[in-house]
Amino acid sequence: MDFNDTPEEAAFRAQARAWLEANAPLRSAQDRDPDPLGERIDEATLKAAQAWQKRKADAGWACIGWPEEYGGRAATPMQSVIWSQEEARVRTPPNIFLVGHGMCAPTIMAHGTAAQRQKWLPKLLSGEEIWCQLFSEPGAGSDLAGLRTSVVRDGDDWVLNGQKIWATGAQFCDWGIIIARHDPNVPKHKGLTFFVIDMHAPGIEVRPITQINGGHGFNAVFFTDVHIPDSHRLDDVGAGWRVAITTLMNERATVAGAGGGAMENLLQLTEELEIDGVPAIKDGALREKVAEFYVRSKGVELTGRRTLSALSQGKMPGPEASLVKLVGVRLTQEISAYAMELQGLAGVILDGALTPDAGRWQQRYLGVPGMRVAGGTDEVLRNIIAERVLQLPPEMRFDKDIPFKQVPTGPPSSSAERPRK
């Protein structure tokens, strides 16, 4: 594994750093963590984020990995990584375009027509329009192919009815990508079709969900007789699962790279926090615990760098993103709990005005469980690692080849015979 930039990468990094430092202040240790789930978005923050995206677009620094015909600069995957690393050094508004740029746009590029790409990509790149993803349902989370939101053909339109949940940022989005069931008479993976949907269309109701930390990043979205033009369908009728796989592949990589920073924040906290009148870091037992966290964090970081190294060499990365997300997010939760423990009684207070570090750790601890679900639950990631890394047999799937309408739902019938004592 080579940790050094090539000469070309080093030159690109210097160019990116120069533009960023000329257009945004450097991030300080006191700055709030990034907000990838949109939990703290208000109207002013929304406008600031769009203005920052427009500034990057005007200067040619927006979505640099996109083809030049859509406004990008056809940057290599490694150049895109370098840009993200450098942008993280400066103070910017929350990235409300994470879903749109990381999941929706690649799906449109791969499966959309030329007219569809021209219609949606330019305004997505410039920040003029914001996008969300509408996949999960209350009864079909990890088993996405078990979704029940229906869509029926009506002339040149499709009529959509159902519910989606866990829709990040849907409350402020203009467009969304959605997968729905058009045919319950075929196996569950084959009766799905994929659409782009106007989030301002009649019949759509977005209900923000209040999370345990007080944020409102996630939403339940209800659809009642929503009309979608057939021109907004991506790929063929019945090809929805194929399109969704493209989205999910990009989602996992996007979510895996959205966190980070907990170890650096913990080191800072132990230097600033005092225990019995001396900096906490002077305590031997505490240093031992911090060292353990540091070693584990380095393991996650180096596993992630395997992906970066593969990208730099023009290779396809393996299942590292699943490993990084599974281990890294759980580690962040452990570090956050320890940081709260160090704060003593203040650790149970959420009000940032009354706690050390402005309540950073309380917010992080309560927000991390959402990241353990977004982009693939722990259980899904373990299946991927088991099958693709450890080469274990795949789990048995009994509903794969039967019509979806015959798939059992709910508990077994009460009339079923029970074993006698």
KEROVEX-470581 format. One record per residue (C-alpha): x, z, y; residue in three letters. Coordinates in steps of 0.2 Angstrom, whole numbers, m for minus. Last residue first. Layout:
# KEROVEX-470581
(rolo (X,Z,Y),ALA);
...
END
This chain:
# KEROVEX-470581
(rolo (m237,127,m156),LYS);
(rolo (m245,110,m155),ARG);
(rolo (m236,95,m146),PRO);
(rolo (m247,87,m132),ARG);
(rolo (m258,72,m134),GLU);
(rolo (m260,63,m118),ALA);
(rolo (m276,66,m109),SER);
(rolo (m267,73,m95),SER);
(rolo (m259,56,m91),SER);
(rolo (m241,56,m89),PRO);
(rolo (m235,60,m71),PRO);
(rolo (m235,47,m57),GLY);
(rolo (m233,29,m59),THR);
(rolo (m231,18,m74),PRO);
(rolo (m224,0,m71),VAL);
(rolo (m238,m12,m77),GLN);
(rolo (m241,m19,m59),LYS);
(rolo (m223,m23,m58),PHE);
(rolo (m224,m35,m73),PRO);
(rolo (m211,m30,m87),ILE);
(rolo (m193,m35,m88),ASP);
(rolo (m183,m21,m78),LYS);
(rolo (m195,m7,m82),ASP);
(rolo (m185,2,m95),PHE);
(rolo (m168,3,m86),ARG);
(rolo (m155,11,m97),MET);
(rolo (m140,17,m87),GLU);
(rolo (m125,6,m87),PRO);
(rolo (m111,9,m100),PRO);
(rolo (m96,17,m93),LEU);
(rolo (m82,6,m85),GLN);
(rolo (m74,21,m76),LEU);
(rolo (m73,11,m60),VAL);
(rolo (m88,m1,m60),ARG);
(rolo (m100,8,m71),GLU);
(rolo (m96,26,m67),ALA);
(rolo (m92,23,m49),ILE);
(rolo (m108,13,m46),ILE);
(rolo (m118,26,m55),ASN);
(rolo (m110,40,m44),ARG);
(rolo (m114,30,m29),LEU);
(rolo (m133,30,m34),VAL);
(rolo (m133,48,m37),GLU);
(rolo (m124,53,m20),ASP);
(rolo (m138,42,m11),THR);
(rolo (m134,25,m5),GLY);
(rolo (m132,19,13),GLY);
(rolo (m141,34,21),ALA);
(rolo (m144,48,9),VAL);
(rolo (m128,58,10),ARG);
(rolo (m128,53,29),MET);
(rolo (m144,63,31),GLY);
(rolo (m136,78,23),PRO);
(rolo (m123,77,37),VAL);
(rolo (m134,81,52),GLY);
(rolo (m137,99,49),LEU);
(rolo (m118,103,47),TYR);
(rolo (m114,91,61),ARG);
(rolo (m126,99,74),GLN);
(rolo (m120,116,69),GLN);
(rolo (m102,111,70),TRP);
(rolo (m103,103,87),ARG);
(rolo (m112,118,95),GLY);
(rolo (m103,117,111),ALA);
(rolo (m86,120,103),ASP);
(rolo (m89,139,103),PRO);
(rolo (m108,144,104),THR);
(rolo (m120,149,117),LEU);
(rolo (m121,133,128),ALA);
(rolo (m122,123,112),GLY);
(rolo (m138,131,106),ASP);
(rolo (m138,130,87),LEU);
(rolo (m134,148,84),ILE);
(rolo (m129,153,66),VAL);
(rolo (m111,151,69),GLY);
(rolo (m111,163,84),ALA);
(rolo (m112,177,72),LEU);
(rolo (m95,173,65),GLY);
(rolo (m87,158,72),GLN);
(rolo (m76,156,57),LEU);
(rolo (m91,154,46),GLU);
(rolo (m97,139,57),MET);
(rolo (m80,130,54),ALA);
(rolo (m82,134,35),TYR);
(rolo (m99,126,35),ALA);
(rolo (m93,111,44),SER);
(rolo (m78,108,33),ILE);
(rolo (m90,109,18),GLU);
(rolo (m102,96,25),GLN);
(rolo (m87,84,30),THR);
(rolo (m81,86,12),LEU);
(rolo (m98,80,6),ARG);
(rolo (m97,65,17),VAL);
(rolo (m79,60,12),GLY);
(rolo (m82,62,m7),VAL);
(rolo (m97,50,m9),LEU);
(rolo (m93,39,6),LYS);
(rolo (m75,36,2),VAL);
(rolo (m79,33,m17),LEU);
(rolo (m93,21,m13),SER);
(rolo (m82,12,0),ALA);
(rolo (m68,11,m13),GLU);
(rolo (m78,0,m25),PRO);
(rolo (m66,m14,m24),GLY);
(rolo (m60,m24,m8),PRO);
(rolo (m58,m43,m8),MET);
(rolo (m41,m49,m4),LYS);
(rolo (m35,m57,12),GLY);
(rolo (m19,m46,12),GLN);
(rolo (m25,m36,27),SER);
(rolo (m42,m34,19),LEU);
(rolo (m34,m27,3),ALA);
(rolo (m24,m15,14),SER);
(rolo (m39,m9,24),LEU);
(rolo (m48,m6,7),THR);
(rolo (m34,4,1),ARG);
(rolo (m34,13,17),ARG);
(rolo (m50,21,13),GLY);
(rolo (m43,29,m2),THR);
(rolo (m29,35,9),LEU);
(rolo (m41,43,21),GLU);
(rolo (m51,51,7),VAL);
(rolo (m35,59,m1),GLY);
(rolo (m29,64,16),LYS);
(rolo (m46,73,19),SER);
(rolo (m43,82,2),ARG);
(rolo (m25,87,8),VAL);
(rolo (m31,93,25),TYR);
(rolo (m46,103,17),PHE);
(rolo (m34,113,6),GLU);
(rolo (m22,115,21),ALA);
(rolo (m36,123,31),VAL);
(rolo (m40,135,17),LYS);
(rolo (m21,140,16),GLU);
(rolo (m20,142,35),ARG);
(rolo (m35,153,35),LEU);
(rolo (m27,164,22),ALA);
(rolo (m12,165,32),GLY);
(rolo (m20,170,49),ASP);
(rolo (m10,162,63),LYS);
(rolo (m23,147,64),ILE);
(rolo (m36,159,71),ALA);
(rolo (m27,162,87),PRO);
(rolo (m24,180,91),VAL);
(rolo (m35,194,98),GLY);
(rolo (m43,200,82),ASP);
(rolo (m48,182,78),ILE);
(rolo (m46,169,92),GLU);
(rolo (m53,152,92),LEU);
(rolo (m43,138,101),GLU);
(rolo (m30,134,88),GLU);
(rolo (m43,135,73),THR);
(rolo (m55,124,83),LEU);
(rolo (m42,111,86),GLN);
(rolo (m38,110,68),LEU);
(rolo (m56,109,63),LEU);
(rolo (m59,95,75),ASN);
(rolo (m45,85,67),GLU);
(rolo (m52,88,50),MET);
(rolo (m70,83,55),ALA);
(rolo (m65,66,64),GLY);
(rolo (m74,55,52),GLY);
(rolo (m91,46,50),GLY);
(rolo (m97,28,52),ALA);
(rolo (m85,19,41),GLY);
(rolo (m94,23,25),ALA);
(rolo (m111,18,33),VAL);
(rolo (m104,1,37),THR);
(rolo (m97,m2,20),ALA);
(rolo (m112,3,11),ARG);
(rolo (m124,m7,23),GLU);
(rolo (m114,m23,21),ASN);
(rolo (m117,m23,2),MET);
(rolo (m135,m17,5),LEU);
(rolo (m139,m32,16),THR);
(rolo (m132,m45,4),THR);
(rolo (m141,m36,m10),ILE);
(rolo (m157,m37,0),ALA);
(rolo (m156,m56,1),VAL);
(rolo (m155,m58,m18),ARG);
(rolo (m169,m46,m19),TRP);
(rolo (m180,m56,m7),GLY);
(rolo (m178,m72,m16),ALA);
(rolo (m196,m73,m21),GLY);
(rolo (m201,m85,m7),VAL);
(rolo (m185,m93,m2),ASP);
(rolo (m172,m88,11),ASP);
(rolo (m176,m77,26),LEU);
(rolo (m195,m78,32),ARG);
(rolo (m197,m78,51),HIS);
(rolo (m203,m96,51),SER);
(rolo (m217,m90,39),ASP);
(rolo (m224,m81,54),PRO);
(rolo (m227,m63,52),ILE);
(rolo (m244,m55,55),HIS);
(rolo (m246,m36,53),VAL);
(rolo (m262,m31,44),ASP);
(rolo (m258,m13,46),THR);
(rolo (m240,m8,45),PHE);
(rolo (m233,10,46),PHE);
(rolo (m216,15,51),VAL);
(rolo (m208,32,47),ALA);
(rolo (m193,36,58),ASN);
(rolo (m176,42,58),PHE);
(rolo (m164,47,72),GLY);
(rolo (m175,60,80),HIS);
(rolo (m164,75,82),GLY);
(rolo (m169,93,82),GLY);
(rolo (m156,98,69),ASN);
(rolo (m168,99,55),ILE);
(rolo (m175,82,59),GLN);
(rolo (m190,77,69),THR);
(rolo (m196,61,62),ILE);
(rolo (m201,47,74),PRO);
(rolo (m217,39,71),ARG);
(rolo (m217,20,73),VAL);
(rolo (m234,11,72),GLU);
(rolo (m235,m8,69),ILE);
(rolo (m252,m17,69),GLY);
(rolo (m249,m28,84),PRO);
(rolo (m231,m35,85),ALA);
(rolo (m218,m26,95),HIS);
(rolo (m206,m23,81),MET);
(rolo (m205,m42,78),ASP);
(rolo (m201,m44,59),ILE);
(rolo (m188,m54,50),VAL);
(rolo (m193,m57,33),PHE);
(rolo (m188,m55,14),PHE);
(rolo (m198,m59,m1),THR);
(rolo (m200,m49,m17),LEU);
(rolo (m209,m52,m34),GLY);
(rolo (m193,m55,m44),LYS);
(rolo (m185,m38,m44),HIS);
(rolo (m201,m29,m49),LYS);
(rolo (m205,m40,m64),PRO);
(rolo (m219,m53,m61),VAL);
(rolo (m238,m50,m58),ASN);
(rolo (m235,m39,m42),PRO);
(rolo (m232,m54,m32),ASP);
(rolo (m228,m54,m13),HIS);
(rolo (m219,m37,m12),ARG);
(rolo (m210,m33,4),ALA);
(rolo (m192,m33,11),ILE);
(rolo (m190,m30,30),ILE);
(rolo (m177,m35,44),ILE);
(rolo (m181,m28,61),GLY);
(rolo (m183,m33,79),TRP);
(rolo (m185,m25,96),ASP);
(rolo (m179,m8,92),CYS);
(rolo (m181,8,101),PHE);
(rolo (m191,19,89),GLN);
(rolo (m184,10,74),ALA);
(rolo (m167,19,77),GLY);
(rolo (m164,22,58),THR);
(rolo (m179,18,47),ALA);
(rolo (m180,32,34),TRP);
(rolo (m197,27,30),ILE);
(rolo (m207,11,27),LYS);
(rolo (m226,10,25),GLN);
(rolo (m238,m3,19),GLY);
(rolo (m247,m19,24),ASN);
(rolo (m240,m36,29),LEU);
(rolo (m250,m52,32),VAL);
(rolo (m240,m68,30),TRP);
(rolo (m242,m83,42),ASP);
(rolo (m243,m102,41),ASP);
(rolo (m259,m101,31),GLY);
(rolo (m262,m83,25),ASP);
(rolo (m249,m78,12),ARG);
(rolo (m250,m60,7),VAL);
(rolo (m236,m46,10),VAL);
(rolo (m237,m29,1),SER);
(rolo (m227,m13,4),THR);
(rolo (m225,m6,m14),ARG);
(rolo (m206,m4,m16),LEU);
(rolo (m199,m2,m34),GLY);
(rolo (m185,m14,m31),ALA);
(rolo (m178,m1,m19),LEU);
(rolo (m175,12,m32),ASP);
(rolo (m165,24,m22),SER);
(rolo (m180,26,m10),GLY);
(rolo (m196,20,m18),ALA);
(rolo (m211,31,m17),GLY);
(rolo (m209,36,1),PRO);
(rolo (m202,19,6),GLU);
(rolo (m184,13,10),SER);
(rolo (m181,m5,17),PHE);
(rolo (m185,m7,35),LEU);
(rolo (m168,m11,44),GLN);
(rolo (m167,m10,63),CYS);
(rolo (m162,m22,77),TRP);
(rolo (m158,m20,96),ILE);
(rolo (m160,m35,108),GLU);
(rolo (m150,m39,124),GLU);
(rolo (m135,m31,116),GLY);
(rolo (m125,m47,118),SER);
(rolo (m122,m50,100),LEU);
(rolo (m140,m47,95),LEU);
(rolo (m146,m59,109),LYS);
(rolo (m134,m73,102),PRO);
(rolo (m139,m70,84),LEU);
(rolo (m158,m71,85),TRP);
(rolo (m164,m89,89),LYS);
(rolo (m148,m98,84),GLN);
(rolo (m147,m90,67),ARG);
(rolo (m165,m94,64),GLN);
(rolo (m163,m112,69),ALA);
(rolo (m148,m114,58),ALA);
(rolo (m158,m107,44),THR);
(rolo (m155,m89,38),GLY);
(rolo (m148,m83,22),HIS);
(rolo (m129,m79,25),ALA);
(rolo (m129,m78,43),MET);
(rolo (m146,m68,44),ILE);
(rolo (m139,m56,31),THR);
(rolo (m123,m53,41),PRO);
(rolo (m133,m50,57),ALA);
(rolo (m145,m37,50),CYS);
(rolo (m132,m26,41),MET);
(rolo (m117,m22,52),GLY);
(rolo (m122,m29,69),HIS);
(rolo (m140,m24,69),GLY);
(rolo (m137,m8,60),VAL);
(rolo (m123,m2,70),LEU);
(rolo (m130,m8,87),PHE);
(rolo (m135,9,94),ILE);
(rolo (m116,12,95),ASN);
(rolo (m116,28,105),PRO);
(rolo (m110,26,123),PRO);
(rolo (m91,24,125),THR);
(rolo (m76,35,128),ARG);
(rolo (m60,27,122),VAL);
(rolo (m50,30,106),ARG);
(rolo (m64,24,94),ALA);
(rolo (m62,7,102),GLU);
(rolo (m45,6,95),GLU);
(rolo (m50,9,77),GLN);
(rolo (m64,m2,78),SER);
(rolo (m53,m16,85),TRP);
(rolo (m41,m13,71),ILE);
(rolo (m54,m15,58),VAL);
(rolo (m61,m31,66),SER);
(rolo (m43,m37,66),GLN);
(rolo (m41,m33,47),MET);
(rolo (m57,m43,43),PRO);
(rolo (m50,m58,52),THR);
(rolo (m56,m63,69),ALA);
(rolo (m68,m78,70),ALA);
(rolo (m69,m75,89),ARG);
(rolo (m87,m71,90),GLY);
(rolo (m101,m79,101),GLY);
(rolo (m111,m87,87),TYR);
(rolo (m102,m104,86),GLU);
(rolo (m85,m93,86),GLU);
(rolo (m89,m86,69),PRO);
(rolo (m92,m67,69),TRP);
(rolo (m78,m56,67),GLY);
(rolo (m76,m52,85),ILE);
(rolo (m93,m44,86),CYS);
(rolo (m91,m42,105),ALA);
(rolo (m74,m43,113),TRP);
(rolo (m76,m60,121),GLY);
(rolo (m76,m53,139),ALA);
(rolo (m94,m56,142),ASP);
(rolo (m98,m49,125),ALA);
(rolo (m89,m33,128),LYS);
(rolo (m97,m31,145),ARG);
(rolo (m114,m34,137),LYS);
(rolo (m111,m21,123),GLN);
(rolo (m106,m8,137),TRP);
(rolo (m122,m12,147),ALA);
(rolo (m133,m11,131),GLN);
(rolo (m125,6,127),ALA);
(rolo (m128,12,145),ALA);
(rolo (m146,6,144),LYS);
(rolo (m150,16,128),LEU);
(rolo (m141,31,135),THR);
(rolo (m152,31,150),ALA);
(rolo (m168,29,140),GLU);
(rolo (m164,43,128),ASP);
(rolo (m154,42,111),ILE);
(rolo (m149,59,104),ARG);
(rolo (m152,56,85),GLU);
(rolo (m147,38,85),GLY);
(rolo (m140,39,67),LEU);
(rolo (m122,33,72),PRO);
(rolo (m120,46,86),ASP);
(rolo (m102,48,89),PRO);
(rolo (m95,65,91),ASP);
(rolo (m96,73,108),ARG);
(rolo (m81,73,120),ASP);
(rolo (m71,89,121),GLN);
(rolo (m56,82,112),ALA);
(rolo (m54,68,125),SER);
(rolo (m59,50,123),ARG);
(rolo (m49,38,134),LEU);
(rolo (m58,31,149),PRO);
(rolo (m66,14,148),ALA);
(rolo (m63,m4,154),ASN);
(rolo (m44,m5,157),ALA);
(rolo (m41,6,142),GLU);
(rolo (m51,m6,131),LEU);
(rolo (m43,m22,138),TRP);
(rolo (m25,m15,135),ALA);
(rolo (m30,m8,118),ARG);
(rolo (m37,m24,111),ALA);
(rolo (m21,m34,117),GLN);
(rolo (m9,m21,109),ALA);
(rolo (m19,m21,93),ARG);
(rolo (m18,m40,92),PHE);
(rolo (1,m40,95),ALA);
(rolo (2,m27,81),ALA);
(rolo (m9,m37,69),GLU);
(rolo (2,m52,72),GLU);
(rolo (18,m42,69),PRO);
(rolo (10,m35,53),THR);
(rolo (3,m18,56),ASP);
(rolo (11,m4,45),ASN);
(rolo (2,6,31),PHE);
(rolo (7,m5,17),ASP);
(rolo (0,0,0),MET);
END
